Amino acid sequence: MSEARYAVGVDVGGTFTDLVALTADGRTLVAKVPSTPGDQSVGVVNGLQDLAGREKLDLPEFLGSCGYLVHGTTVATNIMLEFNGARTGVITTKGFRDIIDIRRNYKETDFDIRLPPPTPIAPRRVRKAVEERVDYAGGVLIPLNEDDVARAVDELKTFDIESVAVCYLFSFLNPSHELRTREIILEIDPTMHVSLSHEVLPRVREFERFSTTLVDAYVTPGLSRYLHQLEDKLRGLNFSGDLFVMAANGGMVSVEQGSRQGVQLVLSGPAGGIVAGVEVGKITGIKDIITIDMGGTSFDTCLISDWTPTVAGDSWLSRYRIAIPTLDIHPIGAGGGSIASVDEAGRLRVGPESAGAIPGPACYGRGGHLPAVTDADVCLGLIGTSSFLGGAMKLDRDAALEAVETHVAKGLGLDVTEAAAGIVRMVNNNMANGIREVSMKRGHDPRDFALVAFGGAGPVHAGRLAEQLGVQTVLIPRGQASVLSAFGDVLSDVRISKARGFYARSSRVDVAELNRLLEATVADAMAEIEGISVEGTRIDVSFEMHYKLQTHEIMVPADAEGGHMTEAGFAATLDRFHDIHERLYTFKKPGQEVELLGIQVDLWGLRTRPSISTGATSSNEDPYVGTRAVYFEELGGFKDDTPVVAGLRLEVGAGIHGPAIVEEPHTTIVVAPSMSLSVTDELVYTLAVEV
């Protein structure tokens, strides 16, 4: 490999694929190209070609100078959303083949008594039960019947099964039966993919473990094919650096690790933005923030306290439980491409359906005729028609007006401006409710936080969201807002997460036994990071804990320096559990027994971060580039002479009072009359909101 001059982050969204390249001499390159849903790698290569062109290099020369590339992908998530994963079977303990159908009593719509079951990814006919049994302590009650296993595999092969989830009771305490089952499967069919529940989720609760393992078996073959095809394509174009993928826990893993256990990449798409959001908070010294990422298809939000993103112990996707720790990101269908319509009752609806990259909103001029949020923004002058994507894409305001009038205004009996304003209010309400989900419903007051707004559409709507929530400060990354997830990808560290089941009561914890398990878990994580170039490591430990007789756990950061626990450290961790429980549920019971159900070790491989710049100019060019008519409800309509400012021409310390529009090549900041915008750092704008 030639000298490493570039580090590249790639984020694939539903509408655009974003790329950021940080150069050895401190420059930041940005590319934004249409996504290619049929094959995400096409959009990735198109974006890399764009970056190479900016450096006046051909693509092989550019890729040959890339030290590493970090890819944030939605392939695993899309497999679950579109149900186009591998043909998957299940082998499980006799008597337990229906656990995946019995499920928990969770319903997305509480009042629909006829809610159909989820789409089966392993129908009952391909779930096979075999004779074996391990008890709660890991002892073998019934040896594995290997003839049963061989017979089950032969039966699954008649259904052309490509992947098998092996889920036995208490296998996380004694994995011998699952390991032998894999050997038998591969002896019969070496091409079969096998997911073992004790490797995917070595924790108590069989439904969560079975469901997560089933999802892993379903998504991994397709994800693995994509990642290896992308790697082969890049290697064929002269890329010889390190290739990583973002995981749902907010760290990056190697392609080999991601291909081996695909479930860790499910819901990983927005993770890079959270990583970068933390960096924005650190630049400004604000520790408590809520990230809001509004792209073309969705709106993702995450609460960050003391520069630490909240982590969810489990999540649901397509009505399947995924119980691996993920960044607690709440997504809703509210993006620039979200389609507005009037339902049969004459009510306005916005989303979750999206116009996507093709055909896109009506104003894109690609054949779309349904009105999207971006069309409403264009109708109101919030987004300019000649400056979109730095002027590379001209927007058709007449098409936007026609779409809003035909499909919304007429149905509501409003003029086109009122209808467009209604679309914007509706999507803002939906997004504000999404922010309340990650804040108020988790015991936090959003007024105590600053918003970090990014995504192409985020800065357009951020000020109004802050008004609704009573938030006084909005931080907007300067020069990077629309590609912040890709920016976060390239800034990420390696993260290896390992979990183990461990049951103990707080009054009778054997710290020596706990340390033996921690030591073994850390060793497993260290083995996975071998061969990956890192500058240092950090070990974080968390415990799954709950009060006795409770059925849901809280993940509690443990006082275990370097992965070693002391008596005092456990006492401090126990105190922290009580405090977290009180914040979440308004009460705590310090005198009550607490149960420890599992441990998690996060091994961070720390990498040297490239220097960052915004691309801001230091010339004497006038930042005021003109005026246009912009709709502000509090002013009673359009303000025809609203100033338009080129944000990257502003000097650090400069301020803009609303009403104004601040434009960058890939996003627009709306500064309403009651707001003011300042350049508080080369890398950050601060939008002050009167509430």
BAMARVEX-764637 format. One line per 8 residues: number of its first residue (from 1); their letters; for each residue x, y, z of C-alpha. Coordinates in steps of 0.2 Angstrom, whole numbers, plus 5000, padded with zeros to 4 digits. Example, Ala and Ser with C-alpha at 12.3 -4.5 7.8 and 13.67 -1.06 7.14 Angstrom:
2
1 = AS = 5062:4978:5039; 5068:4995:5036
//
This chain:
691
1 = MSEARYAV = 5000:5000:5000; 5006:5018:4996; 5007:5031:5010; 4990:5032:5019; 4984:5049:5015; 4965:5046:5018; 4953:5039:5030; 4936:5036:5024
9 = GVDVGGTF = 4919:5034:5032; 4904:5029:5022; 4885:5030:5028; 4872:5022:5017; 4855:5030:5019; 4838:5026:5011; 4840:5041:5000; 4858:5046:4999
17 = TDLVALTA = 4875:5038:5002; 4886:5050:5011; 4905:5049:5012; 4918:5058:5022; 4937:5057:5019; 4949:5065:5031; 4966:5069:5024; 4983:5067:5031
25 = DGRTLVAK = 4985:5086:5029; 4970:5090:5039; 4957:5093:5025; 4939:5086:5025; 4932:5080:5009; 4913:5076:5007; 4903:5067:4994; 4884:5064:4993
33 = VPSTPGDQ = 4877:5053:4980; 4860:5044:4977; 4859:5027:4986; 4857:5011:4976; 4845:5000:4985; 4847:4985:4974; 4866:4984:4978; 4873:4997:4991
41 = SVGVVNGL = 4890:4994:4985; 4886:5003:4968; 4882:5019:4978; 4898:5016:4989; 4909:5015:4973; 4901:5030:4965; 4904:5040:4981; 4922:5035:4981
49 = QDLAGREK = 4924:5040:4963; 4917:5057:4968; 4930:5059:4982; 4944:5054:4970; 4938:5066:4957; 4939:5080:4970; 4957:5076:4973; 4960:5075:4954
57 = LDLPEFLG = 4965:5056:4956; 4958:5041:4947; 4949:5029:4958; 4963:5016:4960; 4975:5029:4964; 4964:5036:4977; 4959:5019:4985; 4978:5014:4985
65 = SCGYLVHG = 4981:5029:4997; 4967:5025:5009; 4973:5019:5026; 4956:5012:5031; 4938:5013:5027; 4923:5012:5039; 4906:5007:5031; 4890:5010:5040
73 = TTVATNIM = 4877:4999:5031; 4859:4995:5032; 4860:4978:5023; 4856:4968:5039; 4842:4979:5044; 4834:4979:5027; 4835:4960:5026; 4823:4960:5042
81 = LEFNGART = 4812:4974:5035; 4810:4966:5018; 4810:4948:5024; 4823:4942:5011; 4835:4933:5021; 4842:4916:5020; 4830:4900:5021; 4832:4897:5039
89 = GVITTKGF = 4828:4882:5050; 4829:4879:5069; 4836:4864:5079; 4830:4865:5097; 4827:4855:5113; 4812:4843:5112; 4797:4852:5118; 4803:4869:5115
97 = RDIIDIRR = 4800:4871:5096; 4786:4884:5098; 4795:4896:5110; 4797:4908:5095; 4778:4908:5091; 4773:4909:5110; 4784:4925:5111; 4781:4938:5125
105 = NYKETDFD = 4765:4948:5127; 4771:4962:5117; 4759:4970:5104; 4763:4985:5093; 4744:4990:5093; 4736:4987:5110; 4718:4988:5104; 4719:4977:5088
113 = IRLPPPTP = 4712:4960:5095; 4715:4953:5078; 4733:4958:5076; 4741:4944:5065; 4757:4935:5070; 4774:4942:5063; 4780:4936:5047; 4788:4919:5050
121 = IAPRRVRK = 4806:4918:5046; 4807:4900:5051; 4790:4892:5050; 4785:4877:5061; 4789:4864:5048; 4807:4869:5048; 4809:4870:5067; 4815:4853:5072
129 = AVEERVDY = 4816:4846:5090; 4830:4834:5096; 4832:4824:5112; 4844:4833:5124; 4843:4843:5141; 4855:4853:5151; 4849:4859:5168; 4850:4876:5176
137 = AGGVLIPL = 4867:4873:5183; 4875:4867:5167; 4873:4848:5171; 4868:4836:5157; 4851:4828:5161; 4849:4820:5144; 4864:4817:5133; 4862:4824:5115
145 = NEDDVARA = 4854:4811:5103; 4865:4813:5088; 4854:4802:5077; 4840:4815:5081; 4852:4829:5075; 4857:4820:5059; 4839:4816:5055; 4834:4834:5058
153 = VDELKTFD = 4847:4840:5046; 4842:4828:5033; 4824:4834:5035; 4829:4853:5034; 4839:4849:5018; 4823:4844:5009; 4817:4862:5012; 4833:4869:5004
161 = IESVAVCY = 4838:4877:5021; 4853:4888:5020; 4856:4892:5038; 4852:4884:5055; 4849:4892:5072; 4853:4880:5086; 4845:4884:5102; 4846:4873:5117
169 = LFSFLNPS = 4840:4876:5135; 4854:4883:5146; 4867:4880:5133; 4876:4896:5139; 4880:4886:5155; 4886:4871:5145; 4888:4873:5126; 4894:4855:5123
177 = HELRTREI = 4878:4850:5114; 4877:4865:5103; 4895:4863:5098; 4893:4845:5094; 4877:4849:5084; 4887:4861:5073; 4899:4848:5070; 4886:4836:5064
185 = ILEIDPTM = 4877:4849:5053; 4894:4853:5044; 4898:4835:5042; 4882:4833:5033; 4882:4849:5023; 4898:4860:5024; 4890:4874:5015; 4877:4877:5029
193 = HVSLSHEV = 4878:4892:5040; 4876:4888:5058; 4871:4901:5072; 4873:4894:5090; 4863:4903:5104; 4877:4902:5117; 4888:4911:5105; 4876:4924:5099
201 = LPRVREFE = 4868:4928:5116; 4875:4918:5131; 4862:4924:5144; 4847:4918:5153; 4829:4920:5145; 4826:4907:5132; 4814:4917:5121; 4826:4932:5119
209 = RFSTTLVD = 4841:4920:5116; 4831:4910:5103; 4824:4925:5094; 4841:4934:5093; 4849:4918:5087; 4836:4916:5074; 4838:4933:5067; 4857:4930:5067
217 = AYVTPGLS = 4854:4915:5056; 4842:4924:5045; 4853:4939:5041; 4871:4933:5042; 4872:4924:5025; 4866:4938:5015; 4876:4951:5024; 4891:4940:5023
225 = RYLHQLED = 4889:4939:5004; 4887:4958:5003; 4902:4962:5014; 4914:4950:5005; 4908:4956:4988; 4911:4974:4993; 4928:4969:4999; 4932:4960:4983
233 = KLRGLNFS = 4926:4975:4973; 4937:4987:4983; 4952:4976:4983; 4950:4974:4964; 4951:4993:4963; 4968:4994:4972; 4961:4996:4990; 4974:4988:5002
241 = GDLFVMAA = 4969:4996:5018; 4959:4990:5033; 4940:4988:5030; 4928:4990:5045; 4909:4990:5047; 4899:4999:5060; 4890:4988:5073; 4875:4993:5082
249 = NGGMVSVE = 4884:4995:5099; 4893:5011:5092; 4909:5003:5088; 4917:4996:5072; 4922:4978:5069; 4931:4970:5055; 4922:4963:5040; 4927:4945:5046
257 = QGSRQGVQ = 4918:4948:5063; 4903:4956:5055; 4901:4942:5042; 4902:4929:5056; 4888:4936:5067; 4877:4947:5057; 4865:4952:5071; 4877:4964:5078
265 = LVLSGPAG = 4875:4975:5062; 4856:4975:5063; 4850:4993:5068; 4868:4999:5065; 4865:5012:5052; 4863:5027:5063; 4877:5023:5075; 4890:5034:5067
273 = GIVAGVEV = 4880:5049:5069; 4879:5046:5088; 4898:5044:5089; 4900:5061:5080; 4887:5069:5091; 4897:5065:5106; 4912:5074:5098; 4901:5089:5095
281 = GKITGIKD = 4896:5089:5113; 4914:5088:5118; 4919:5102:5107; 4907:5114:5115; 4909:5107:5133; 4890:5102:5133; 4889:5084:5141; 4870:5081:5140
289 = IITIDMGG = 4863:5081:5122; 4850:5073:5112; 4855:5069:5094; 4842:5072:5080; 4846:5064:5063; 4834:5069:5050; 4838:5061:5033; 4828:5057:5018
297 = TSFDTCLI = 4819:5042:5024; 4819:5042:5043; 4822:5052:5059; 4833:5045:5072; 4836:5051:5090; 4847:5046:5104; 4850:5053:5122; 4868:5056:5127
305 = SDWTPTVA = 4871:5059:5146; 4888:5064:5152; 4895:5061:5134; 4889:5043:5135; 4875:5037:5124; 4861:5027:5132; 4862:5008:5127; 4846:4997:5125
313 = GDSWLSRY = 4848:4979:5132; 4836:4974:5118; 4825:4980:5104; 4812:4975:5092; 4813:4974:5073; 4799:4968:5061; 4792:4961:5078; 4807:4950:5082
321 = RIAIPTLD = 4816:4953:5098; 4835:4957:5096; 4842:4956:5114; 4860:4962:5110; 4865:4979:5117; 4863:4992:5105; 4864:5011:5105; 4846:5017:5111
329 = IHPIGAGG = 4841:5025:5095; 4823:5028:5092; 4818:5029:5073; 4802:5035:5066; 4797:5037:5048; 4800:5056:5046; 4812:5061:5034; 4814:5073:5019
337 = GSIASVDE = 4806:5060:5008; 4792:5056:5019; 4776:5057:5009; 4761:5068:5014; 4743:5062:5010; 4725:5064:5016; 4717:5049:5022; 4699:5043:5020
345 = AGRLRVGP = 4693:5053:5035; 4701:5069:5028; 4715:5069:5040; 4733:5074:5035; 4746:5060:5037; 4765:5062:5035; 4775:5046:5033; 4781:5033:5037
353 = ESAGAIPG = 4780:5029:5018; 4795:5038:5009; 4798:5043:4991; 4816:5036:4994; 4830:5040:4982; 4820:5035:4966; 4809:5043:4962; 4811:5055:4977
361 = PACYGRGG = 4801:5070:4981; 4792:5079:4967; 4804:5093:4967; 4818:5081:4962; 4811:5080:4944; 4814:5061:4943; 4796:5056:4940; 4790:5057:4958
369 = HLPAVTDA = 4773:5065:4959; 4768:5063:4977; 4772:5077:4989; 4786:5074:5002; 4792:5084:5017; 4806:5091:5006; 4792:5097:4993; 4784:5107:5008
377 = DVCLGLIG = 4800:5114:5013; 4803:5120:4995; 4786:5127:4994; 4789:5138:5010; 4806:5144:5004; 4815:5135:5018; 4825:5125:5005; 4832:5135:4990
385 = TSSFLGGA = 4830:5128:4973; 4847:5132:4966; 4858:5128:4981; 4853:5110:4984; 4868:5098:4985; 4879:5114:4982; 4870:5118:4966; 4873:5101:4959
393 = MKLDRDAA = 4855:5097:4959; 4841:5110:4954; 4825:5108:4963; 4808:5111:4954; 4797:5122:4965; 4783:5121:4952; 4782:5102:4953; 4782:5104:4972
401 = LEAVETHV = 4768:5116:4972; 4758:5105:4961; 4761:5089:4971; 4756:5098:4987; 4741:5106:4979; 4734:5090:4971; 4737:5078:4984; 4735:5088:5000
409 = AKGLGLDV = 4728:5105:4998; 4713:5100:4989; 4709:5086:5001; 4710:5098:5016; 4701:5113:5008; 4717:5124:5010; 4728:5134:4999; 4745:5127:4994
417 = TEAAAGIV = 4754:5137:5007; 4743:5132:5021; 4744:5114:5016; 4763:5115:5015; 4764:5123:5032; 4753:5109:5039; 4764:5096:5032; 4779:5104:5041
425 = RMVNNNMA = 4770:5106:5057; 4764:5088:5056; 4782:5081:5053; 4789:5092:5067; 4775:5085:5079; 4780:5068:5075; 4798:5071:5078; 4795:5080:5094
433 = NGIREVSM = 4786:5065:5100; 4801:5054:5095; 4812:5065:5106; 4800:5063:5120; 4802:5044:5118; 4820:5044:5122; 4819:5058:5136; 4803:5060:5145
441 = KRGHDPRD = 4799:5041:5145; 4816:5037:5151; 4815:5049:5166; 4824:5064:5158; 4818:5082:5155; 4823:5087:5137; 4824:5105:5143; 4840:5100:5152
449 = FALVAFGG = 4848:5094:5136; 4855:5103:5120; 4850:5096:5103; 4863:5091:5091; 4855:5092:5073; 4862:5084:5058; 4856:5074:5043; 4852:5084:5027
457 = AGPVHAGR = 4835:5089:5034; 4839:5090:5052; 4845:5109:5053; 4830:5114:5043; 4818:5108:5056; 4829:5109:5072; 4824:5126:5078; 4806:5122:5078
465 = LAEQLGVQ = 4808:5106:5087; 4818:5115:5100; 4804:5127:5102; 4791:5114:5104; 4802:5105:5118; 4807:5120:5127; 4826:5117:5122; 4836:5133:5122
473 = TVLIPRGQ = 4852:5127:5113; 4854:5118:5096; 4871:5113:5091; 4874:5110:5072; 4890:5103:5065; 4898:5115:5053; 4902:5109:5036; 4897:5091:5041
481 = ASVLSAFG = 4879:5091:5046; 4872:5082:5032; 4885:5068:5032; 4888:5067:5051; 4885:5048:5052; 4899:5045:5039; 4910:5057:5049; 4906:5047:5065
489 = DVLSDVRI = 4910:5031:5056; 4928:5037:5052; 4930:5043:5070; 4924:5027:5078; 4935:5015:5088; 4935:4996:5087; 4922:4989:5100; 4921:4970:5104
497 = SKARGFYA = 4906:4966:5116; 4906:4950:5125; 4892:4944:5137; 4891:4930:5149; 4877:4924:5161; 4881:4925:5179; 4868:4923:5193; 4871:4930:5210
505 = RSSRVDVA = 4861:4939:5224; 4868:4955:5231; 4870:4948:5248; 4880:4933:5242; 4891:4938:5228; 4907:4928:5226; 4918:4942:5220; 4932:4929:5216
513 = ELNRLLEA = 4921:4919:5205; 4915:4935:5197; 4933:4940:5193; 4936:4923:5185; 4922:4925:5173; 4927:4943:5170; 4945:4937:5166; 4939:4924:5154
521 = TVADAMAE = 4927:4936:5145; 4941:4949:5143; 4952:4936:5136; 4939:4931:5123; 4937:4949:5118; 4956:4951:5117; 4957:4936:5106; 4945:4945:5093
529 = IEGISVEG = 4955:4961:5093; 4971:4953:5089; 4977:4957:5071; 4968:4974:5071; 4979:4989:5072; 4975:4999:5087; 4985:5011:5098; 4978:5006:5115
537 = TRIDVSFE = 4963:4997:5123; 4950:5001:5136; 4939:4989:5146; 4921:4993:5151; 4911:4982:5162; 4892:4982:5164; 4880:4971:5175; 4862:4966:5171
545 = MHYKLQTH = 4853:4968:5188; 4836:4969:5195; 4827:4969:5211; 4822:4951:5216; 4806:4945:5208; 4807:4959:5194; 4806:4952:5176; 4816:4965:5167
553 = EIMVPADA = 4834:4970:5170; 4844:4987:5170; 4861:4987:5162; 4872:4996:5175; 4890:5002:5172; 4901:4993:5185; 4916:4999:5195; 4928:4986:5188
561 = EGGHMTEA = 4945:4995:5183; 4953:4985:5169; 4940:4972:5170; 4944:4968:5189; 4930:4969:5202; 4933:4972:5221; 4921:4971:5235; 4921:4990:5236
569 = GFAATLDR = 4918:4991:5217; 4903:4980:5218; 4896:4990:5232; 4898:5006:5222; 4890:4997:5207; 4875:4992:5218; 4872:5010:5224; 4873:5015:5205
577 = FHDIHERL = 4859:5002:5201; 4848:5010:5215; 4850:5027:5208; 4847:5022:5190; 4832:5013:5195; 4825:5028:5204; 4828:5039:5188; 4819:5027:5177
585 = YTFKKPGQ = 4805:5021:5188; 4804:5035:5201; 4808:5024:5216; 4822:5014:5224; 4823:5001:5238; 4841:5001:5245; 4837:4988:5258; 4830:4975:5245
593 = EVELLGIQ = 4839:4961:5238; 4846:4964:5220; 4850:4950:5208; 4864:4950:5196; 4860:4940:5180; 4874:4943:5168; 4889:4953:5164; 4895:4962:5148
601 = VDLWGLRT = 4913:4967:5144; 4916:4980:5131; 4934:4980:5124; 4938:4996:5115; 4952:4996:5103; 4957:5015:5102; 4963:5022:5086; 4972:5038:5082
609 = RPSISTGA = 4959:5050:5075; 4963:5061:5060; 4963:5079:5061; 4947:5088:5056; 4942:5103:5046; 4926:5111:5040; 4930:5117:5023; 4926:5135:5028
617 = TSSNEDPY = 4934:5148:5018; 4945:5162:5025; 4943:5174:5010; 4935:5191:5011; 4919:5185:5002; 4903:5193:5008; 4893:5179:5017; 4877:5187:5013
625 = VGTRAVYF = 4873:5180:4996; 4855:5187:4993; 4837:5186:4999; 4822:5175:4995; 4804:5174:5001; 4803:5162:5016; 4787:5157:5026; 4787:5161:5044
633 = EELGGFKD = 4770:5158:5053; 4773:5170:5067; 4776:5184:5054; 4759:5179:5046; 4766:5173:5029; 4781:5175:5018; 4795:5187:5022; 4800:5192:5004
641 = DTPVVAGL = 4818:5199:5009; 4824:5185:5021; 4843:5186:5021; 4852:5171:5014; 4869:5168:5021; 4883:5156:5015; 4888:5148:5032; 4905:5143:5027
649 = RLEVGAGI = 4910:5161:5024; 4906:5166:5042; 4921:5169:5053; 4922:5161:5070; 4912:5172:5082; 4900:5179:5069; 4882:5180:5073; 4866:5180:5063
657 = HGPAIVEE = 4849:5185:5070; 4833:5178:5063; 4824:5178:5052; 4837:5171:5041; 4843:5156:5030; 4860:5149:5032; 4865:5138:5018; 4879:5125:5016
665 = PHTTIVVA = 4883:5114:5001; 4873:5100:5008; 4861:5107:5021; 4851:5123:5026; 4849:5130:5043; 4832:5140:5046; 4834:5154:5059; 4817:5159:5064
673 = PSMSLSVT = 4813:5177:5070; 4815:5172:5088; 4832:5163:5086; 4850:5168:5083; 4864:5158:5076; 4883:5160:5080; 4898:5152:5074; 4905:5146:5091
681 = DELVYTLA = 4919:5135:5085; 4926:5132:5068; 4917:5115:5068; 4900:5120:5077; 4886:5132:5075; 4875:5136:5090; 4857:5140:5087; 4850:5150:5102
689 = VEV = 4831:5147:5104; 4819:5158:5115; 4807:5147:5124
//
